[in-house]
Amino acid sequence: MDRNVNKYFTTKNIIFFIMIVLFLVFLNHIVDIALMFFAAFILSAVLIPFIDKLSLKMPRTLATSIILLTGLLIVLLIIVPLVIFSVKQGILAIENLPQIVKDIQTNFSNFTLFGYDVSSVLSEYNLIPYTEDIATNVIGKSVSLTKILINTLTALIATSIMLFYICCDKQVLVDRFAKLFPEKVKGKAISILNSIIQKAGGFVFAQMVAMIFVGVLTGLGLFILKNPNAVILGFVSGVFDIVPVIGPAFAVVIGLLTITKASFGYILITFAVYMIVQVLENQFLRPVVYGKFMNIHPLAIIMSLLIGAKFLGFWGVLLGPPIASVLSILIDELYIKPINGEETNTENKE
């Protein structure tokens, strides 16, 4: 027993453990910068395959610049205007929240549910004073919203710079990473890194496909219903789809709040459009897309979102699932496979 203990409590291992602890403490103080770097790393996992193909025909720096500029143009010309318009519509809806509640009460004036008059229940609770307080608070905090937008823009610029250098100097960074490990485990370390890049990039690509699917189908369905805000509501539904369960629920609420003056039948049909899109996504798209690009259980994704939101806020919601996919690879490669002898079996087969 003493020999086994002494085997692991060597000076080298103790120093290594102390360095890890110090690194984690230091990381806690620069968590925002670390998250921006991780976001750039995840995005690079999606873009690098395209850059690799394009760099066969031109210098890698030029290929990287073309890909990133194309993405920047898409953001500036399409996504940013939609975001600005959506925010304006959201603020307008909050300002008109008391009137929206009145419209809802009017629409439900002759509607009963399980024997209860819905209109009388809504009138009994008198939600209008609460909605007026919400509208006042949101409008009063517009300065805070401006600060958030400025900080977000700064973070995006910093992340974009990191992304450029990661994509441009990919091989240099991989070689530097390999030098951190002894010769006999360099191959293993690079293999794990490639697995992380593949799975993390796969998650981002799968999520983008799902968001586009939801956004396009929702917008198309609402356009068929002649909803004047079909494009914006489709965009909002696609963006909110990044957060499972909670995001789609918010998108439905926003969509219904924009048509409170419509007939009750039209509201039901609109609700059905949202539900049909969600069923198509969850039953047909997600199993195919997520099963092809990554192997992580939906429960793990939900847990990563909740934990990420708890400790890292907005960044945690966005980066929680990729972080979970990275951790799953590390656990699988460094613990599960070794204790089950899968690596040994593979070597014997070879």
C-alpha positions as CSV (number, residue, x, y, z in Angstrom):
1,M,0.0,0.0,0.0
2,D,2.8,2.4,1.0
3,R,4.6,1.7,-2.3
4,N,1.5,2.5,-4.3
5,V,1.0,5.7,-2.4
6,N,4.6,6.8,-2.9
7,K,4.2,6.0,-6.5
8,Y,1.7,8.8,-7.0
9,F,2.9,11.3,-4.4
10,T,6.0,12.2,-6.2
11,T,7.5,15.7,-6.3
12,K,6.5,16.0,-10.0
13,N,2.9,15.1,-9.4
14,I,2.6,17.4,-6.4
15,I,4.0,20.3,-8.4
16,F,1.6,19.5,-11.2
17,F,-1.3,19.4,-8.9
18,I,-0.4,22.8,-7.3
19,M,-0.1,24.3,-10.8
20,I,-3.5,23.0,-11.7
21,V,-5.0,24.5,-8.6
22,L,-3.3,27.9,-9.2
23,F,-4.5,27.8,-12.8
24,L,-8.1,27.2,-11.7
25,V,-7.9,30.1,-9.2
26,F,-6.5,32.3,-11.9
27,L,-9.2,31.2,-14.4
28,N,-11.9,32.2,-11.9
29,H,-10.6,35.8,-12.1
30,I,-10.6,35.9,-15.9
31,V,-13.7,33.8,-16.6
32,D,-15.1,36.4,-19.1
33,I,-11.9,36.3,-21.2
34,A,-11.8,32.5,-20.9
35,L,-15.4,32.2,-22.2
36,M,-14.7,34.5,-25.1
37,F,-11.7,32.4,-26.0
38,F,-13.8,29.2,-25.7
39,A,-16.5,30.8,-27.9
40,A,-13.9,31.6,-30.5
41,F,-12.5,28.0,-30.3
42,I,-16.0,26.6,-30.8
43,L,-16.8,28.8,-33.8
44,S,-13.4,27.9,-35.3
45,A,-14.4,24.3,-35.1
46,V,-17.2,25.1,-37.5
47,L,-15.2,27.4,-39.9
48,I,-11.9,25.5,-40.1
49,P,-13.1,22.8,-42.5
50,F,-14.3,25.5,-45.0
51,I,-11.0,27.4,-44.5
52,D,-9.0,24.3,-45.0
53,K,-10.7,23.7,-48.4
54,L,-10.4,27.3,-49.5
55,S,-6.7,27.5,-48.4
56,L,-5.8,24.8,-51.0
57,K,-6.4,27.5,-53.7
58,M,-5.0,30.6,-51.9
59,P,-2.9,31.6,-48.8
60,R,-4.5,30.6,-45.5
61,T,-4.6,34.2,-44.3
62,L,-6.7,35.3,-47.3
63,A,-9.0,32.2,-47.0
64,T,-9.6,33.0,-43.4
65,S,-10.3,36.6,-44.1
66,I,-12.8,35.8,-46.9
67,I,-14.7,33.3,-44.7
68,L,-14.8,35.7,-41.7
69,L,-15.8,38.7,-43.8
70,T,-18.6,36.7,-45.4
71,G,-19.9,35.8,-42.0
72,L,-19.5,39.4,-40.9
73,L,-21.5,40.6,-43.9
74,I,-24.3,38.1,-43.1
75,V,-24.4,39.4,-39.5
76,L,-24.4,43.1,-40.5
77,L,-26.8,42.9,-43.4
78,I,-29.3,40.3,-42.1
79,I,-29.0,39.4,-38.5
80,V,-28.3,42.9,-37.0
81,P,-31.3,44.6,-38.7
82,L,-33.6,41.8,-37.6
83,V,-32.2,42.0,-34.0
84,I,-32.7,45.8,-33.8
85,F,-36.2,45.6,-35.2
86,S,-37.1,42.7,-32.9
87,V,-35.8,44.6,-29.9
88,K,-37.8,47.7,-30.9
89,Q,-40.9,45.5,-31.4
90,G,-40.3,43.9,-28.0
91,I,-40.0,47.3,-26.2
92,L,-43.2,48.5,-28.0
93,A,-45.0,45.4,-26.9
94,I,-43.9,46.0,-23.3
95,E,-45.0,49.6,-23.4
96,N,-48.4,48.4,-24.7
97,L,-48.7,45.5,-22.2
98,P,-51.7,46.9,-20.3
99,Q,-53.6,47.3,-23.5
100,I,-52.6,43.8,-24.6
101,V,-54.0,42.4,-21.3
102,K,-57.3,44.2,-22.0
103,D,-57.4,42.7,-25.5
104,I,-56.8,39.2,-24.0
105,Q,-59.7,39.7,-21.6
106,T,-61.9,40.8,-24.4
107,N,-61.0,37.8,-26.6
108,F,-61.8,35.4,-23.7
109,S,-65.0,37.2,-22.8
110,N,-67.2,34.3,-23.9
111,F,-64.7,31.4,-23.3
112,T,-65.1,28.8,-20.6
113,L,-62.5,26.2,-19.6
114,F,-63.5,23.3,-17.4
115,G,-66.6,25.2,-16.3
116,Y,-64.7,28.4,-15.4
117,D,-65.3,31.7,-17.1
118,V,-61.7,32.7,-18.2
119,S,-62.6,36.3,-18.5
120,S,-63.9,36.6,-15.0
121,V,-60.8,34.9,-13.6
122,L,-58.5,37.3,-15.5
123,S,-60.6,40.3,-14.3
124,E,-60.5,39.0,-10.7
125,Y,-56.7,39.0,-10.6
126,N,-56.6,42.5,-12.3
127,L,-53.2,42.1,-14.0
128,I,-53.2,45.6,-15.6
129,P,-51.5,47.4,-12.6
130,Y,-48.7,44.8,-12.7
131,T,-48.2,45.2,-16.4
132,E,-48.0,48.9,-16.0
133,D,-45.3,48.5,-13.4
134,I,-43.4,46.1,-15.7
135,A,-43.6,48.5,-18.6
136,T,-42.4,51.4,-16.5
137,N,-39.4,49.5,-15.1
138,V,-38.3,48.2,-18.5
139,I,-38.4,51.7,-20.0
140,G,-36.6,53.2,-17.0
141,K,-33.8,50.7,-17.4
142,S,-33.1,51.6,-21.1
143,V,-29.7,53.0,-20.0
144,S,-28.7,49.6,-18.6
145,L,-29.8,48.0,-21.8
146,T,-27.5,50.3,-23.7
147,K,-24.6,49.3,-21.5
148,I,-25.4,45.6,-22.1
149,L,-25.4,46.2,-25.9
150,I,-22.1,48.0,-25.7
151,N,-20.5,45.3,-23.6
152,T,-21.8,42.6,-26.0
153,L,-20.4,44.5,-29.0
154,T,-17.0,44.7,-27.3
155,A,-17.1,41.0,-26.5
156,L,-18.0,40.2,-30.1
157,I,-15.1,42.2,-31.4
158,A,-12.6,40.6,-29.1
159,T,-14.0,37.1,-29.9
160,S,-13.8,37.8,-33.6
161,I,-10.1,38.8,-33.3
162,M,-9.4,35.6,-31.4
163,L,-11.3,33.6,-34.0
164,F,-9.2,35.0,-36.8
165,Y,-5.9,34.0,-35.2
166,I,-7.2,30.5,-34.2
167,C,-8.4,29.8,-37.8
168,C,-5.3,31.4,-39.4
169,D,-2.7,29.8,-37.2
170,K,-4.4,26.4,-36.6
171,Q,-1.4,24.2,-37.3
172,V,0.9,26.4,-35.2
173,L,-1.4,26.2,-32.3
174,V,-1.8,22.5,-32.6
175,D,2.0,22.0,-32.6
176,R,2.3,24.2,-29.6
177,F,-0.4,22.2,-27.8
178,A,1.4,19.0,-28.6
179,K,4.6,20.2,-27.0
180,L,2.8,20.4,-23.7
181,F,2.8,16.6,-23.5
182,P,5.6,13.9,-23.4
183,E,6.4,12.2,-26.7
184,K,4.6,8.9,-25.9
185,V,1.2,10.7,-25.3
186,K,1.4,13.4,-27.9
187,G,-0.6,11.3,-30.4
188,K,-3.3,10.7,-27.7
189,A,-3.5,14.4,-26.8
190,I,-3.9,15.4,-30.5
191,S,-6.5,12.7,-31.0
192,I,-8.5,14.0,-28.0
193,L,-8.2,17.6,-29.3
194,N,-9.5,16.5,-32.7
195,S,-12.4,14.8,-31.1
196,I,-13.3,17.9,-29.1
197,I,-13.1,20.0,-32.2
198,Q,-15.3,17.6,-34.1
199,K,-18.0,17.2,-31.4
200,A,-18.1,20.9,-30.4
201,G,-18.2,22.0,-34.0
202,G,-20.8,19.4,-34.7
203,F,-23.0,20.7,-31.9
204,V,-22.8,24.3,-33.2
205,F,-23.6,23.3,-36.7
206,A,-26.5,21.1,-35.6
207,Q,-27.9,23.9,-33.5
208,M,-27.6,26.3,-36.4
209,V,-29.5,23.9,-38.7
210,A,-32.2,23.5,-36.0
211,M,-32.5,27.3,-35.5
212,I,-32.8,27.9,-39.3
213,F,-35.3,25.1,-39.6
214,V,-37.5,26.5,-36.8
215,G,-37.2,30.1,-38.0
216,V,-38.0,29.4,-41.6
217,L,-40.9,27.1,-40.9
218,T,-42.5,29.4,-38.3
219,G,-42.1,32.4,-40.5
220,L,-43.6,30.6,-43.4
221,G,-46.5,29.3,-41.4
222,L,-47.3,32.8,-40.1
223,F,-46.9,34.3,-43.5
224,I,-49.5,31.9,-44.8
225,L,-51.8,33.1,-42.0
226,K,-51.1,36.6,-43.3
227,N,-49.4,37.7,-40.0
228,P,-47.9,41.1,-40.7
229,N,-44.9,40.3,-38.4
230,A,-44.2,36.8,-39.8
231,V,-40.6,37.5,-40.7
232,I,-39.7,39.0,-37.3
233,L,-41.5,36.3,-35.4
234,G,-39.8,33.6,-37.4
235,F,-36.5,35.1,-36.6
236,V,-37.3,35.4,-32.9
237,S,-38.4,31.7,-32.9
238,G,-35.2,30.6,-34.5
239,V,-33.0,32.6,-32.0
240,F,-35.0,31.4,-29.0
241,D,-34.7,27.8,-30.1
242,I,-31.1,27.9,-28.8
243,V,-32.6,27.3,-25.3
244,P,-34.5,24.0,-25.2
245,V,-38.1,24.0,-23.8
246,I,-37.9,27.5,-22.3
247,G,-36.9,29.3,-25.5
248,P,-39.7,27.9,-27.7
249,A,-42.2,28.7,-24.9
250,F,-41.1,32.3,-24.9
251,A,-41.3,32.5,-28.7
252,V,-44.9,31.2,-28.5
253,V,-45.9,33.8,-25.9
254,I,-44.3,36.6,-28.0
255,G,-46.1,35.4,-31.1
256,L,-49.5,35.3,-29.4
257,L,-49.0,38.7,-27.8
258,T,-48.7,40.3,-31.2
259,I,-52.2,39.1,-32.3
260,T,-54.3,39.8,-29.2
261,K,-56.7,41.8,-31.2
262,A,-57.4,38.9,-33.6
263,S,-60.3,36.5,-33.2
264,F,-60.0,33.6,-30.8
265,G,-60.0,31.1,-33.7
266,Y,-57.0,32.9,-35.4
267,I,-55.1,32.8,-32.1
268,L,-55.7,29.0,-31.9
269,I,-54.5,28.5,-35.4
270,T,-51.3,30.5,-34.7
271,F,-50.7,28.5,-31.6
272,A,-51.1,25.3,-33.7
273,V,-48.4,26.6,-36.2
274,Y,-45.9,26.9,-33.4
275,M,-46.7,23.5,-32.0
276,I,-46.5,21.8,-35.4
277,V,-43.0,23.3,-36.0
278,Q,-41.8,22.1,-32.6
279,V,-43.1,18.6,-33.2
280,L,-41.4,18.4,-36.6
281,E,-38.1,19.7,-35.0
282,N,-38.1,17.4,-32.0
283,Q,-39.4,14.2,-33.7
284,F,-37.7,14.4,-37.1
285,L,-34.9,17.0,-37.3
286,R,-33.1,16.8,-33.9
287,P,-32.7,13.0,-33.9
288,V,-31.2,13.0,-37.3
289,V,-29.0,16.1,-37.1
290,Y,-27.8,15.7,-33.5
291,G,-27.3,12.0,-34.0
292,K,-25.1,12.6,-37.0
293,F,-22.9,15.4,-35.6
294,M,-22.6,14.6,-32.0
295,N,-23.4,11.9,-29.4
296,I,-24.6,13.6,-26.3
297,H,-27.8,12.8,-24.4
298,P,-30.6,15.5,-24.4
299,L,-30.7,15.3,-20.6
300,A,-27.0,16.3,-20.5
301,I,-27.7,19.3,-22.8
302,I,-30.6,20.5,-20.5
303,M,-28.4,20.1,-17.4
304,S,-25.6,22.0,-19.0
305,L,-28.0,24.9,-19.8
306,L,-29.3,25.1,-16.3
307,I,-25.8,24.9,-14.7
308,G,-24.4,27.3,-17.2
309,A,-27.2,29.8,-16.6
310,K,-26.7,29.4,-12.8
311,F,-23.0,30.2,-12.8
312,L,-22.2,32.0,-16.0
313,G,-25.5,33.8,-16.9
314,F,-26.1,34.5,-20.6
315,W,-22.7,33.1,-21.7
316,G,-23.5,29.9,-19.8
317,V,-26.7,29.4,-21.8
318,L,-24.9,29.8,-25.1
319,L,-21.7,27.8,-24.2
320,G,-23.2,25.3,-21.7
321,P,-23.8,22.5,-24.3
322,P,-20.4,22.8,-26.0
323,I,-18.7,22.7,-22.6
324,A,-20.7,19.6,-21.8
325,S,-19.6,18.0,-25.0
326,V,-16.0,18.8,-24.3
327,L,-16.2,17.3,-20.7
328,S,-17.9,14.2,-22.1
329,I,-15.0,13.6,-24.4
330,L,-12.4,14.1,-21.7
331,I,-14.3,11.7,-19.3
332,D,-14.7,9.2,-22.1
333,E,-11.1,9.3,-23.3
334,L,-9.3,9.7,-20.0
335,Y,-11.4,7.6,-17.7
336,I,-14.1,5.4,-19.2
337,K,-12.1,3.9,-22.0
338,P,-8.9,3.2,-19.9
339,I,-10.8,1.5,-17.0
340,N,-12.8,-0.7,-19.5
341,G,-9.6,-1.6,-21.4
342,E,-11.0,-0.3,-24.7
343,E,-7.7,1.2,-25.7
344,T,-5.9,-2.1,-25.0
345,N,-8.4,-4.0,-27.0
346,T,-7.9,-1.6,-29.9
347,E,-4.2,-2.0,-29.8
348,N,-4.4,-5.7,-29.8
349,K,-6.7,-5.7,-32.8
350,E,-4.2,-3.5,-34.7
